[in-house]
Amino acid sequence: MKFKLLETVVLARDLPKYGLKAGDLGVVVELYEPDGLEVEFVTASGRTQAVVTLKEGDVRKIAPEDMISVRRLQKVP
């Protein structure tokens, strides 16, 4: 595993089913062998948007040159 429990990660691809876009920040809340992660994504106000089971390749570590921004959440279809 290259991620740790409670580590903040960056979503690497859009997940329209959950209203999530590449670049959204999430927190690893569970680790599954060999390469699974449960990641929680929250709104800026602290409301949970989604808790999603992903593969390590679906997220990446935060890079020193990353900038945090805010976007409007679109309704999930």
Order of alpha helices (4+ residues) and beta strands (2+ residues): beta-beta-beta-beta-beta
